[in-house]
Amino acid sequence: ESSGFCPGVTCTMSLLSQVVEVRVEKGPDGSNQIVTGFTRAPVDALIKDCQFQGSDYFVVAVLGQQSSGKSTILNAVFGTGFEVMDASTGLNQTTKGVLAAKGKQDKLLVMDFEGSDGQQRGSQQHLERKLALFALSMADVVLLNMFEHNIGLWNGGSWPLLIIVIQENLRLFQSGKNRMLLLFTIRDYGGRTPKDIHEKRLIEFMNDTVWPDVSKPEQFKDSKLSDFFDTKFVFMPHALDKPDEFAVACGEVSEMFTYNSPATVFKEDYRKNVFAEDLPHYADTVWKTIDENKALDIPGQKIMVASWRCGKDAKEQEEKIKGIVKEWTAELQDGVYAKDLGKNVEDVMTEAIEQYMSATSLYDIAIRCEVQENLESKVVEVLRGIYERQFSMAKDKTMEAFQLQMEKITGENSTNFTAETNKLREQTEAQFQSIKRKSCPVLDKAGVLVQGLEAIATPYGTALTKEVDKEIKDARAKELNKLITRMEEKMSKGLVAELKALVEQAPADLWEKLREKLEVGLDAQQKEMVAALEGFSASEAECEDLPAKLRAEVNASVHKMFDNLITTIEEKLRNRFDKMFNRTENGTPRPWGSTDIDAVYKKAFESTSELLNLFFLWRLKKADLYADTNITFEFGAKPKLIYPELPEDCEVLLDKDTAISTFQDFCTEAKMSYVVAETNKEHSKISLPMWVYAVIAVLGCNEFLFLLSHPFYLLIVIIMIVFFFGKWLDAQFQNFLETGNPAITGPLRVGLEVASPHVKAAQTKVLAQVGQLFPQPPAQPPKGTPTGTESAEKPAAMPPKKEEAQEPQKDKAAKKDD
């Protein structure tokens, strides 16, 4: 059969044929006609004849029943010359395949398709359905030709065909929401029914019946018919009975397809945006896709009716379930699970499926099962909100219980953390799965529904698992940090404190002892930590890294200890020298009377100077490291420090300039201590001659006798002596506590703290007894008692009595002298 586009003539393109041979003919209207196949060259000729540029053109196609006057209206509206039916020969098929021509309007391509529901195609009408799909795929505006008396009919209105064509059009060609105009031309309009009534009924029917029955791809699941199609309606009088009115109506429709007209129906978003030079290739690709796709071998009328009826009954059950679920949702309380949710859903779905299967028992079983699965999928979406709430609440409550148990585990410093948390994880997941089982129905005949509801729970179960794992991971990290902190505190109180005491003593073999104690202590702590890490199922890397981290912390503490010591090295030298020079081995002040100052000074000076050699390098790495690298001294009248040449890899604690400066300052202070000791020794040798003591005894005899004869003054003198002697003794004692041997002063301080309350009580008692020796005057003296002024005059008379008492003694002494 011939098919194609021919420029300038009315051309028939019969897409039923798959003949490859091509020839070009001119049709009656001058359009190009493609003969013997759909090929590239004739379409190029048509586009060249139309003189389209780029994508600035529109394509109009017409669909409708056979012998409904499609070609007639195209010729009247667009000025084309498509062949029309000869009524004298009876109703028959005039247009076969597709006809194409250039419209009289500017930049317009008109395509005429053969009519549907023709007896020539019989019950297997695959070609005309493919042609209808081709029309939707190629055209920007589609005219749907329909008689007024067919409005309201299902098959007469070609609705089953339109549903499947739209469905396949979305699946095969729509890469986005491209729009199209569906222009309904209502033929033989008599005027008895108002136009707006017809329009309203047709729009409602398409939105409520046609579009819901379209099986849409996932990306268009929530789309509307209006997202892809605009709809308009024109009403045409009978062409033979009312030719004048028909001509006027055709002129109005022609104005709608004119550029720059106020009534134009052309919109930019209708365009397919295919360049004119690419249109032949595009049309060829579209047709091959339609012709080769097996899904487009659309089932017969019986299958379509079964699909529509099953879909209608399923829709009724869906709406019923929506109402029930709405009631359930209204009864829900905040923070409370939906009671018996799984059992209720099971009962409702069982009843719905039974009613659906009963109502559709006479239709094809495959269609029934397919629509039932679709119904179950929609019910899943209806139930999604209440199930998401149920599973979200289950996750949150399960997580709260998990966190409470985790607090108990972490609060007890568990020694078997991994085993306890793994057990808790299993309990948590089991709790969530239990709620999930109770919430989901048990249905053998609704597997899609059960799977869909379980799928709703999956994200919440996954989220719960992730949160539990994160909580356990974070808790494990915190517990490991707590373990390390406990180990560090233990090391600080034990090993580090012991090392600090050793550094304070600064023995000659300091570094060897430090190294030995450090290795023993760290090995013990490492064994203890590795044993503790077993409860955390620690990896080999963690068993190596964490003890190494603890070892590094301890080494850093020791190093910091030496860094702090270096900053106070002068004070360290001063205290060491003072202890050895000014104190005896018992920690008491050294008496210089018979002591060889030079020998003590030399020993203290040389021993203290060695501290610089002990601390100027970091020697903790190896026992024999830098054994020959030492500071040397030249002792004499002018002591000198000789700083050694250092290896490149050594770590210096006390650099050369600081060491020399510190040594010089130490020498100056040591020399001053030596001079003070020499002075004290010289002072201790000075004593008064014996005759001086005799003179003091003779000249002070009278005063001594006076004190003996006056107890009051004697007591004052004794109190003054005791007071100043106590002050001197207290100063000496405090100096001893600060500079004495810690082994003696430590226990002594503790004893003083214990005895202090008792001493204060005794002092208070003694002072009270002394106060009794001085009676207080009464607050209100009785009448006749001398006043304070008179009483005060009597002591003033006492000095003459003292002189009178001393006169006989002076006389006796004078006689004795004589």
C-alpha positions in Angstrom: 0.0 0.0 0.0 1.1 3.6 -0.6 1.9 5.9 2.3 3.6 9.2 2.8 3.6 13.0 2.6 3.8 14.7 -0.8 4.1 18.5 -1.2 1.2 20.3 -2.8 -1.2 17.5 -3.1 -3.5 15.5 -0.8 -1.4 12.6 0.2 -2.1 9.4 1.9 0.5 7.8 4.2 -0.6 4.3 5.1 1.6 3.3 8.0 0.2 -0.3 8.0 2.7 -1.1 5.2 6.4 -1.7 6.1 7.6 -1.5 2.5 11.0 0.1 2.2 10.8 1.3 -1.4 10.0 4.9 -1.8 8.5 7.1 -4.5 7.0 10.6 -4.4 3.7 11.7 -5.9 1.6 14.8 -5.9 -1.9 14.7 -4.3 -5.0 16.6 -5.3 -4.2 19.4 -2.7 -0.5 19.7 -3.8 1.0 18.0 -0.7 3.8 15.6 -1.0 2.9 11.9 -0.9 5.2 9.2 0.3 4.7 6.0 -1.6 5.7 2.4 -0.5 7.0 3.2 2.9 7.8 5.8 5.5 11.1 7.2 4.3 13.1 10.3 4.8 13.2 12.0 1.3 9.4 12.6 0.9 9.1 14.2 4.3 12.0 16.5 3.5 10.2 17.5 0.4 7.1 18.3 2.3 8.9 20.5 4.9 10.7 22.3 2.1 7.4 23.0 0.3 5.9 24.3 3.6 9.0 26.5 4.1 9.1 25.9 7.9 12.1 27.4 9.7 13.5 25.9 12.9 10.7 24.9 15.3 8.5 27.9 14.5 5.5 25.9 13.3 2.5 23.9 14.6 1.0 20.5 13.8 -2.7 19.9 13.9 -4.3 16.4 13.7 -7.8 15.1 13.7 -9.2 12.0 15.3 -12.7 10.6 15.3 -15.0 7.9 14.1 -15.1 6.8 10.5 -17.4 8.9 8.3 -17.8 11.6 10.9 -16.7 14.4 8.6 -13.1 14.8 9.7 -11.8 15.6 6.2 -14.7 17.9 5.5 -14.0 20.1 8.6 -10.3 20.1 7.8 -10.9 21.4 4.3 -13.3 24.0 5.5 -11.1 25.3 8.4 -7.6 25.0 7.0 -8.2 25.2 3.2 -6.8 21.8 2.5 -8.0 19.4 -0.3 -8.3 16.1 1.5 -10.6 13.6 -0.2 -14.1 13.5 1.3 -16.6 10.7 1.3 -19.0 10.3 -1.7 -22.4 9.8 0.0 -23.9 8.4 -3.2 -21.7 5.3 -2.9 -22.7 4.7 0.8 -20.8 5.0 4.0 -17.3 3.7 3.5 -13.6 4.4 4.4 -12.3 7.3 2.6 -9.0 8.2 4.3 -6.6 5.4 4.8 -3.6 5.8 7.1 -2.5 9.4 7.4 -2.9 12.4 5.0 -0.8 15.5 5.4 -1.0 19.0 3.8 0.0 22.6 4.4 -2.7 24.7 6.0 -3.8 28.0 4.6 -2.7 29.6 7.9 0.9 30.6 8.3 3.3 27.9 9.6 0.8 25.2 10.0 0.9 21.5 9.1 -2.4 19.6 9.0 -2.6 15.8 9.3 -5.8 13.8 8.5 -6.0 10.3 10.1 -8.3 7.5 9.1 -11.4 7.1 11.2 -11.8 4.6 14.1 -14.3 1.9 14.6 -14.5 1.0 10.9 -15.8 -2.3 9.8 -12.9 -2.7 7.5 -10.6 -3.3 10.5 -12.9 -5.7 12.3 -12.3 -6.5 15.9 -8.5 -6.4 15.6 -8.1 -2.6 15.2 -4.4 -2.4 16.1 -3.5 -0.1 13.2 -6.0 2.6 13.9 -5.1 2.7 17.6 -1.4 3.0 16.6 -2.3 5.8 14.3 -4.2 7.6 17.1 -1.2 7.3 19.3 0.9 8.6 16.4 -1.4 11.6 16.2 -1.0 12.5 19.9 2.8 12.0 19.6 3.2 14.3 16.5 0.5 17.0 16.9 0.5 20.1 19.1 -3.3 20.4 18.7 -5.6 17.4 18.3 -9.2 17.9 17.0 -11.5 15.2 18.5 -14.5 14.9 16.1 -17.6 13.8 18.0 -21.4 13.8 17.2 -23.6 15.4 19.8 -25.8 12.3 20.1 -22.6 10.3 21.1 -22.0 12.4 24.2 -22.4 10.1 27.2 -21.6 6.9 25.3 -18.6 4.9 26.3 -17.6 3.1 23.1 -19.5 5.6 20.8 -17.3 8.4 22.3 -14.1 6.3 21.7 -13.2 6.8 25.3 -11.5 3.3 25.8 -9.3 4.0 22.9 -8.4 7.5 24.2 -7.5 6.1 27.7 -5.1 3.5 26.3 -3.6 6.0 23.8 -3.0 8.6 26.5 -1.5 5.9 28.8 0.9 4.7 26.2 1.7 8.2 25.2 2.8 9.0 28.7 4.9 5.8 29.0 6.7 6.1 25.7 7.2 9.7 24.9 6.7 12.1 27.8 10.1 13.1 29.2 8.4 15.9 31.1 5.0 17.5 31.5 4.6 18.6 27.8 1.2 20.1 27.2 -1.2 19.6 24.3 -4.6 21.0 23.3 -7.5 18.7 22.9 -10.1 20.6 20.8 -13.5 18.8 20.8 -15.5 19.6 17.7 -19.1 18.7 18.5 -20.8 17.9 15.2 -24.5 18.3 14.3 -25.2 20.5 17.3 -28.9 21.1 17.5 -29.0 23.6 20.3 -31.5 21.9 22.6 -28.8 21.2 25.3 -26.9 24.3 26.4 -23.2 24.3 25.4 -21.9 24.8 28.9 -23.8 21.7 30.1 -22.1 19.6 27.4 -18.7 21.2 28.4 -19.2 20.6 32.1 -20.2 16.9 31.6 -17.3 16.2 29.3 -14.7 17.8 31.6 -16.0 16.0 34.6 -16.0 12.7 32.7 -12.4 13.1 31.6 -11.2 14.1 35.1 -13.2 11.6 37.1 -13.3 8.6 34.8 -10.8 8.8 31.9 -7.7 10.1 33.7 -8.0 7.9 36.9 -8.2 4.8 34.6 -4.9 5.8 32.9 -2.0 3.7 34.2 0.7 6.3 34.7 4.5 6.1 35.1 5.9 6.6 38.5 7.0 10.2 37.8 3.5 11.1 36.8 1.7 9.3 39.6 0.4 12.5 41.3 -0.2 14.4 38.0 -3.5 15.6 36.7 -4.9 15.5 33.2 -4.6 19.3 33.1 -0.8 19.0 33.5 -0.6 17.5 30.0 -3.7 18.6 28.2 -5.8 21.7 27.7 -9.3 21.3 26.6 -11.6 23.5 24.4 -15.0 22.9 22.8 -16.5 24.1 19.5 -20.0 23.3 18.4 -20.6 22.9 14.7 -24.2 22.9 13.1 -25.2 20.3 10.5 -23.2 20.9 7.4 -26.0 20.0 5.0 -29.1 21.2 6.9 -27.5 24.5 8.0 -24.7 25.2 5.5 -24.5 29.0 6.2 -24.2 28.5 10.0 -21.7 25.7 9.4 -19.6 28.0 7.3 -19.7 30.8 9.9 -18.6 28.2 12.6 -15.8 27.0 10.4 -14.6 30.6 10.0 -14.5 31.1 13.7 -12.5 27.9 14.2 -10.2 29.0 11.4 -9.6 32.3 13.3 -8.5 30.2 16.3 -5.6 28.8 14.3 -4.4 32.1 13.0 -1.2 33.7 14.4 -1.6 37.0 16.2 -5.3 36.6 16.5 -7.0 37.4 19.9 -8.8 34.0 19.6 -5.7 32.0 18.7 -5.2 28.6 20.5 -1.5 28.4 19.8 0.8 28.4 22.9 4.5 28.0 23.1 4.3 25.1 25.6 2.3 23.1 23.0 5.3 22.8 20.7 7.2 19.6 20.5 10.3 21.8 19.8 11.4 19.6 16.9 13.3 21.6 14.2 11.7 21.4 10.8 14.7 19.8 9.2 14.6 17.1 11.9 10.9 16.4 11.6 11.3 13.5 9.1 13.7 11.7 11.4 11.6 12.4 14.4 8.4 11.0 12.7 10.3 7.9 11.5 11.6 7.3 15.1 8.1 7.8 16.6 6.4 5.4 14.2 9.1 2.7 14.7 8.7 3.0 18.4 4.9 2.6 18.2 5.0 -0.2 15.6 7.6 -2.3 17.4 6.3 -2.0 21.0 4.3 -5.1 21.8 2.5 -3.3 24.6 0.7 -1.3 22.0 -1.1 -4.4 20.6 -4.0 -3.2 22.7 -6.4 -5.9 24.0 -9.9 -6.2 22.5 -13.1 -4.6 23.5 -13.9 -7.3 26.0 -10.6 -6.8 27.9 -11.1 -3.1 27.9 -14.6 -3.4 29.4 -13.2 -5.8 32.0 -10.5 -3.3 33.0 -12.9 -0.5 33.2 -15.5 -2.4 35.3 -12.9 -3.9 37.7 -11.3 -0.5 38.1 -14.7 1.0 39.0 -15.5 -1.6 41.7 -12.0 -1.3 43.0 -12.4 2.4 43.2 -15.6 2.0 45.3 -13.7 -0.3 47.8 -10.9 2.2 47.9 -13.3 5.1 48.8 -14.9 2.9 51.5 -11.6 2.1 53.1 -10.6 5.8 53.0 -13.7 6.7 55.0 -12.9 4.0 57.6 -9.3 5.1 57.9 -10.4 8.7 58.3 -12.5 7.6 61.3 -9.6 5.7 62.8 -7.3 8.7 62.4 -9.9 11.0 64.2 -10.0 8.6 67.2 -6.2 8.6 67.7 -4.7 10.1 70.8 -1.3 11.8 71.1 1.4 9.4 72.2 -0.9 6.3 72.1 -0.6 3.4 69.7 -3.5 2.7 67.3 -5.3 -0.1 69.1 -5.6 -3.5 67.3 -4.4 -1.8 64.1 -3.3 -5.0 62.4 -6.5 -6.9 63.2 -8.7 -4.0 62.1 -6.9 -3.7 58.8 -7.1 -7.4 58.3 -10.9 -7.4 58.8 -11.5 -4.4 56.5 -9.4 -5.7 53.7 -10.8 -9.2 53.9 -14.3 -7.8 53.5 -13.2 -5.4 50.7 -11.5 -8.1 48.7 -14.5 -10.5 49.1 -16.9 -7.8 47.9 -14.6 -6.9 45.0 -14.1 -10.5 43.8 -17.9 -11.1 44.1 -18.8 -8.1 42.0 -16.2 -8.9 39.3 -16.6 -12.7 39.2 -17.8 -12.7 35.5 -14.7 -10.9 34.2 -11.2 -12.1 33.1 -9.3 -13.5 36.1 -6.0 -12.0 35.1 -7.6 -8.5 34.9 -9.3 -9.0 38.2 -6.0 -10.0 39.9 -4.2 -7.1 38.3 -6.7 -4.5 39.4 -6.8 -6.1 42.9 -3.1 -5.6 43.2 -3.5 -2.0 42.1 -6.2 -1.6 44.7 -3.9 -3.0 47.4 -1.2 -0.6 46.4 -3.6 2.3 46.7 -4.8 1.1 50.1 -1.2 1.1 51.2 -1.0 4.8 50.4 -4.3 5.4 52.2 -2.9 3.7 55.3 0.5 5.2 55.0 -0.2 8.1 57.3 -1.5 6.1 60.2 1.2 3.4 59.8 4.0 6.0 59.6 2.7 7.4 62.9 2.5 3.8 64.4 6.0 2.9 63.3 7.5 6.3 64.2 6.1 6.1 67.7 7.3 2.5 68.0 10.8 3.6 67.0 10.8 6.5 69.4 9.5 4.6 72.4 11.8 1.7 71.7 14.7 4.1 71.5 13.8 5.7 74.8 13.8 2.3 76.5 17.2 1.5 74.9 18.7 4.8 76.2 17.5 4.1 79.7 19.2 0.7 79.7 22.4 2.3 78.2 22.5 4.7 81.0 22.6 1.8 83.5 25.4 0.1 81.5 27.5 3.2 81.2 26.9 4.3 84.8 28.2 1.1 86.3 31.5 1.2 84.4 30.8 -2.2 82.9 33.7 -4.6 82.4 31.8 -6.5 79.7 30.5 -3.6 77.6 30.3 -5.4 74.2 28.3 -8.4 75.4 25.8 -6.2 77.3 25.3 -3.8 74.5 24.9 -6.6 71.9 22.2 -8.2 74.1 20.5 -4.8 74.5 20.6 -4.3 70.7 18.9 -7.6 70.1 16.2 -6.8 72.7 15.6 -3.4 71.2 15.2 -4.8 67.6 13.0 -7.6 68.9 10.7 -5.1 70.6 10.3 -3.1 67.4 9.7 -6.2 65.3 7.0 -7.3 67.8 5.1 -4.0 67.4 5.5 -4.3 63.6 4.0 -7.8 63.6 1.1 -6.7 65.7 0.4 -3.7 63.5 0.5 -5.5 60.1 -2.4 -7.7 59.0 -2.1 -11.4 58.3 -3.7 -11.9 54.8 -3.0 -14.7 52.4 -5.0 -13.0 49.5 -3.5 -9.5 49.8 0.3 -10.0 49.6 0.8 -6.7 47.9 -0.8 -4.9 50.9 1.1 -6.8 53.5 4.4 -6.2 51.7 3.6 -2.5 51.2 2.8 -2.0 54.9 5.9 -3.9 55.9 7.9 -1.7 53.5 6.6 1.4 55.4 8.1 0.0 58.6 11.5 -0.7 56.9 12.8 2.9 57.0 11.9 3.2 60.7 13.5 -0.1 61.5 16.6 0.9 59.6 16.7 4.3 61.3 16.3 2.6 64.7 19.2 0.3 63.9 21.3 3.2 62.8 20.5 5.2 66.0 21.1 2.2 68.2 24.5 1.6 66.5 25.4 5.2 66.8 24.4 5.3 70.5 26.5 2.2 71.2 29.4 3.6 69.2 29.3 6.9 71.0 28.9 5.2 74.4 31.8 2.9 73.6 34.0 5.8 72.7 33.0 7.6 76.0 33.6 4.5 78.0 37.0 4.0 76.5 37.9 7.6 77.2 36.7 7.1 80.8 38.9 4.0 81.0 41.9 5.9 79.8 41.1 8.8 82.2 40.9 6.4 85.1 44.2 4.8 84.0 45.8 8.3 83.7 44.5 9.3 87.2 45.8 6.1 88.6 49.2 6.6 87.0 49.2 10.2 88.2 48.6 9.3 91.8 50.9 6.3 91.7 53.7 6.1 89.1 53.9 9.7 88.2 53.9 10.8 91.8 56.6 8.3 92.6 58.7 9.5 89.7 58.2 13.1 90.8 59.5 12.3 94.3 62.5 10.6 92.7 63.2 13.7 90.6 63.0 15.9 93.7 65.6 13.7 95.4 67.8 13.9 92.3 70.1 10.9 93.1 73.2 10.4 90.9 71.6 7.4 89.1 68.3 9.4 88.5 67.9 8.4 84.9 68.5 4.7 85.4 66.0 4.6 88.3 63.4 6.7 86.3 63.8 4.3 83.3 63.4 1.2 85.5 60.4 2.5 87.4 58.7 3.8 84.3 59.1 0.6 82.3 57.8 -1.5 85.2 54.9 0.8 85.9 53.9 1.1 82.2 54.1 -2.6 81.6 51.8 -3.2 84.5 49.3 -0.6 83.4 49.4 -1.9 79.8 48.5 -5.4 81.0 45.7 -4.0 83.1 44.4 -1.9 80.1 44.6 -4.8 77.7 42.6 -6.9 80.2 40.0 -4.1 80.4 39.8 -3.8 76.6 38.7 -7.4 76.3 35.3 -6.3 77.6 35.0 -3.9 74.7 36.0 -6.4 72.0 38.8 -4.1 71.1 40.6 -4.7 67.8 44.3 -5.5 67.6 44.9 -1.9 66.5 43.0 -0.5 69.6 44.9 -2.9 71.9 48.1 -1.4 70.5 47.1 2.2 70.1 45.3 2.8 73.5 48.1 1.5 75.7 50.6 3.4 73.5 48.5 6.5 74.0 48.6 6.0 77.8 52.4 5.4 77.6 52.7 8.6 75.6 50.6 10.5 78.1 52.9 9.3 81.0 56.0 10.1 79.1 54.6 13.5 78.3 53.9 14.1 82.0 57.4 13.1 82.9 58.8 15.4 80.2 56.6 18.2 81.4 57.9 17.6 84.9 61.5 18.1 83.7 60.5 21.2 81.7 59.0 22.7 84.9 62.1 21.8 86.8 64.4 23.5 84.3 62.4 26.7 84.7 63.2 26.6 88.5 66.7 25.1 88.3 68.2 28.1 90.2 65.8 27.5 93.1 66.6 23.8 93.0 70.4 24.5 93.2 69.8 27.0 96.0 67.7 24.6 98.1 70.1 21.7 97.5 73.2 23.8 98.5 71.4 25.2 101.5 70.4 21.8 102.7 73.9 20.4 102.4 75.8 23.5 103.6 73.6 25.1 106.3 72.0 21.9 107.6 73.2 18.8 109.3 72.2 15.4 108.2 69.4 15.5 110.7 68.0 18.7 109.1 69.0 21.0 112.0 70.9 24.3 111.6 74.6 23.6 111.3 76.7 25.0 114.2 79.9 26.7 112.8 81.9 26.9 116.0 84.2 23.9 115.4 83.1 23.0 111.8 85.5 22.9 108.9 83.7 25.3 106.6 85.9 24.8 103.6 85.3 21.0 103.6 81.6 21.3 104.0 81.5 24.1 101.3 83.4 22.0 98.8 81.3 19.0 99.3 78.0 21.0 99.0 79.2 23.1 96.1 80.4 20.2 94.0 77.4 18.0 94.8 75.0 20.8 93.9 76.8 21.6 90.7 76.3 18.1 89.5 72.6 18.8 89.3 73.3 20.8 86.1 75.0 17.8 84.6 72.1 15.6 85.7 69.3 17.7 84.2 70.8 19.4 81.1 70.0 16.4 78.7 67.0 14.1 78.2 68.4 10.7 78.9 65.3 8.5 79.3 65.5 6.7 75.9 68.4 4.2 76.6 70.5 3.3 79.5 73.8 4.0 77.7 72.6 6.9 75.6 74.9 10.0 75.8 76.8 8.3 78.7 80.0 10.3 77.6 78.2 13.6 77.1 78.5 15.4 80.4 79.1 18.9 81.8 82.4 19.2 83.5 83.5 21.6 86.2 86.7 23.2 87.2 86.6 24.0 91.0 88.9 26.5 92.5 89.2 30.2 93.2 87.2 30.8 90.1 84.9 27.8 89.4 84.2 27.2 85.7 81.5 25.2 83.8 82.6 23.4 80.6 79.6 22.6 78.3 80.2 19.5 76.1 79.8 19.1 72.3 76.3 17.6 71.8 75.3 14.8 69.3 72.8 16.0 66.6 70.0 13.7 67.8 70.1 14.6 71.4 67.3 16.5 73.2 68.6 19.4 75.2 66.8 20.5 78.3 69.3 23.2 79.4 71.2 25.0 76.7 74.7 26.2 77.0 74.1 29.9 77.7 71.4 29.1 80.3 73.6 26.5 82.0 76.6 28.9 82.2 74.4 31.8 83.4 72.7 29.6 86.0 76.1 28.2 87.2 77.5 31.7 87.6 74.5 32.9 89.6 74.8 29.8 91.8 78.5 30.5 92.4 77.7 34.0 93.5 75.0 32.9 96.0 77.2 30.0 97.3 80.0 32.4 97.9 77.7 34.7 99.9 76.6 31.7 102.0 80.3 30.9 102.6 81.0 34.5 103.8 78.0 34.4 106.1 79.1 31.1 107.6 82.6 32.5 108.2 81.2 35.6 109.9 78.9 33.5 112.1 81.9 31.3 113.0 84.0 34.4 114.0 81.1 35.8 116.0 80.7 32.6 117.9 84.4 32.9 119.1 83.9 36.4 120.6 83.1 36.3 124.5 83.1 38.9 127.3 86.0 38.9 129.9 85.2 37.4 133.4 85.7 40.7 135.2 82.9 42.2 133.2 80.5 39.6 134.6 81.8 40.5 138.2 81.2 44.2 137.6 77.7 43.4 136.3 77.0 41.3 139.4 78.2 43.9 141.8 76.5 46.9 140.1 73.3 45.0 139.6 73.0 43.6 143.1 70.7 46.4 144.3 68.3 45.9 141.3 68.4 42.2 141.8 67.5 42.5 145.5 64.8 45.0 144.5 63.2 42.5 142.2 63.4 39.8 144.8 61.7 42.0 147.4 58.9 43.1 144.9 57.2 40.0 143.4 55.0 42.1 141.1 58.0 43.6 139.2 59.8 40.3 139.2 56.7 38.7 137.6 56.7 41.3 134.9 60.3 40.7 134.1 59.8 36.9 134.0 56.8 37.4 131.7 58.8 39.6 129.3 61.7 37.1 129.2 59.4 34.2 128.5 57.6 36.2 125.8 60.7 37.2 123.9 62.3 33.8 124.3 59.1 32.2 123.1 59.1 34.4 120.0 62.7 33.5 119.3 62.0 29.8 119.8 58.9 29.9 117.6 60.9 31.5 114.8 63.6 28.8 115.1 61.0 26.1 115.1 59.2 27.5 112.0 62.5 27.7 110.2 63.2 24.1 111.1 59.8 23.0 109.8 60.5 24.7 106.4 64.1 23.6 105.9 64.4 20.5 108.0 64.4 16.8 107.0 61.0 15.9 105.6 61.1 12.6 107.3 61.1 14.4 110.7 59.1 17.6 109.9 56.2 15.6 108.3 55.2 13.6 111.3 55.9 16.6 113.5 53.4 18.8 111.5 50.7 16.1 111.9 51.4 15.9 115.7 51.2 19.7 116.0 47.8 19.8 114.2 46.5 17.2 116.6 47.9 18.9 119.7 46.9 22.4 118.7 43.4 22.4 120.2 44.7 21.1 123.5 47.5 23.7 123.7 45.0 26.5 123.1 42.7 25.2 125.8 45.7 25.1 128.3 46.7 28.6 127.3 43.2 29.9 128.0 43.2 28.2 131.4 46.6 29.7 132.4 45.6 33.2 131.3 42.4 32.9 133.4 44.4 31.9 136.5 46.8 34.8 135.9 43.9 37.2 135.5 42.7 36.2 139.0 45.9 37.8 140.4 44.6 41.2 139.3 41.1 41.6 140.8 38.8 43.9 138.9 37.2 46.9 140.8 33.4 46.6 141.4 31.2 48.1 138.8 29.3 50.3 141.4 31.3 51.0 144.6 29.2 51.4 147.9 28.7 54.7 149.6 31.6 56.0 151.6 34.1 54.2 149.4 36.8 56.4 148.0 36.2 57.6 144.5 38.4 56.6 141.6 40.3 59.8 141.9 41.1 59.2 145.6 42.1 55.6 144.9 44.4 56.7 142.1 46.2 59.1 144.5 47.4 56.3 146.8 49.7 54.5 144.3 51.3 57.9 143.7 52.4 58.0 147.3 54.2 54.6 147.0 57.5 55.8 145.5 58.5 57.7 148.6 57.9 54.5 150.7 60.2 52.7 148.2 62.9 55.3 148.8 62.3 55.1 152.5 62.7 51.3 152.4 65.8 51.5 150.4 67.5 54.1 152.7 68.3 51.7 155.5 69.8 49.3 152.9 71.8 52.1 151.4 73.1 53.0 154.9 74.0 49.4 155.5 75.8 49.3 152.2 77.6 52.5 153.0 78.7 51.2 156.3 79.8 48.0 154.7 81.8 50.0 152.1 83.4 52.0 154.9 
